[in-house]
């Protein structure tokens, strides 16, 4: 097994989606500095952590909800994770420090 990185705090937007859930972090700029570079990670939450949408039976029909989040965890090596490999890494979350639903998620692709 590949060793994971040091445990750190991360801030970003978690997109709750039935097909492609992802934790999005702005990691710099691209396209001559005009657009943000967004990394998409598969968040592996600790046992017992649940968002309200996960309990809703209608969730599978929803288009997605976004949360701003501050997490503590270890970032795994680069690869292809989640549905069709859309996520670049896995974040092994040890603690959810804060989260709040948002209607203005910022860049998530």
C-alpha positions as CSV (number, residue, x, y, z in Angstrom):
1,X,0.0,0.0,0.0
2,X,1.2,3.5,-0.9
3,X,1.9,5.6,2.2
4,X,-0.4,8.6,2.7
5,X,0.7,12.1,3.3
6,X,0.8,14.0,6.6
7,X,-2.5,14.8,8.2
8,X,-3.5,18.4,7.4
9,X,-6.5,20.8,7.3
10,X,-8.2,21.4,3.9
11,X,-10.8,23.9,2.9
12,X,-13.0,23.6,-0.1
13,X,-16.5,22.8,-1.5
14,X,-18.0,19.3,-1.2
15,X,-20.5,18.6,-4.0
16,X,-23.1,16.1,-2.8
17,X,-24.2,14.4,-6.0
18,X,-25.7,10.9,-6.7
19,X,-23.1,10.1,-9.4
20,X,-20.0,12.3,-8.9
21,X,-19.7,13.4,-5.2
22,X,-16.4,15.3,-4.8
23,X,-14.4,17.6,-2.6
24,X,-13.1,20.5,-4.7
25,X,-10.1,22.6,-3.7
26,X,-8.7,25.6,-5.6
27,X,-5.0,24.8,-6.1
28,X,-3.8,27.7,-8.2
29,X,-4.5,29.4,-11.5
30,X,-4.6,28.3,-15.1
31,X,-5.3,29.7,-18.6
32,X,-2.9,32.7,-18.2
33,X,-4.1,33.2,-14.6
34,X,-7.7,33.9,-15.6
35,X,-9.3,30.7,-14.3
36,X,-8.9,28.8,-11.1
37,X,-7.3,25.4,-11.1
38,X,-9.6,23.1,-9.3
39,X,-8.6,19.7,-7.9
40,X,-11.3,17.1,-7.3
41,X,-10.8,14.6,-4.6
42,X,-12.9,11.7,-3.4
43,X,-13.6,12.3,0.3
44,X,-13.6,9.2,2.4
45,X,-15.5,10.4,5.6
46,X,-15.1,8.8,9.0
47,X,-17.6,6.2,10.2
48,X,-20.8,7.8,11.6
49,X,-20.5,11.1,9.6
50,X,-23.6,11.9,7.5
51,X,-24.9,14.8,5.6
52,X,-28.7,15.4,5.6
53,X,-29.0,14.5,1.9
54,X,-27.7,11.0,2.5
55,X,-30.8,10.2,4.6
56,X,-33.3,11.5,2.1
57,X,-34.8,8.7,-0.2
58,X,-35.3,11.4,-3.0
59,X,-31.5,12.1,-3.0
60,X,-30.9,9.9,-6.0
61,X,-33.1,12.2,-8.1
62,X,-31.4,15.5,-7.0
63,X,-29.0,17.4,-9.1
64,X,-26.6,18.1,-6.2
65,X,-26.1,20.2,-3.2
66,X,-22.9,22.0,-2.1
67,X,-21.3,22.5,1.3
68,X,-18.3,24.6,2.2
69,X,-16.2,22.4,4.4
70,X,-13.1,22.4,6.5
71,X,-11.7,18.9,7.0
72,X,-8.7,17.3,8.6
73,X,-7.2,14.3,6.9
74,X,-4.5,12.6,4.9
75,X,-4.3,13.1,1.2
76,X,-3.6,9.9,-0.8
77,X,-1.4,9.5,-4.0
78,X,-2.5,10.7,-7.4
79,X,-4.7,8.4,-9.4
80,X,-8.2,8.0,-10.8
81,X,-10.9,7.6,-8.2
82,X,-14.7,7.7,-7.9
83,X,-17.1,7.5,-10.9
84,X,-15.1,7.1,-14.1
85,X,-11.9,8.2,-12.4
86,X,-13.0,11.9,-12.2
87,X,-11.3,12.5,-8.8
88,X,-7.5,12.9,-8.8
89,X,-6.9,11.8,-5.3
90,X,-8.6,10.4,-2.2
91,X,-8.8,12.4,1.0
92,X,-9.0,10.1,4.1
93,X,-10.9,12.4,6.4
94,X,-10.3,12.0,10.1
95,X,-12.4,14.9,11.3
96,X,-15.0,17.2,9.8
97,X,-14.2,20.5,11.5
98,X,-17.0,22.6,10.0
99,X,-19.5,22.5,7.2
100,X,-22.3,24.7,5.9
101,X,-24.7,24.4,3.0
102,X,-24.0,27.0,0.3
103,X,-25.8,28.3,-2.7
104,X,-22.6,29.9,-4.1
105,X,-20.1,27.1,-4.2
106,X,-17.5,28.7,-6.5
107,X,-15.6,26.6,-9.0
108,X,-16.3,22.8,-8.7
109,X,-15.1,21.7,-12.1
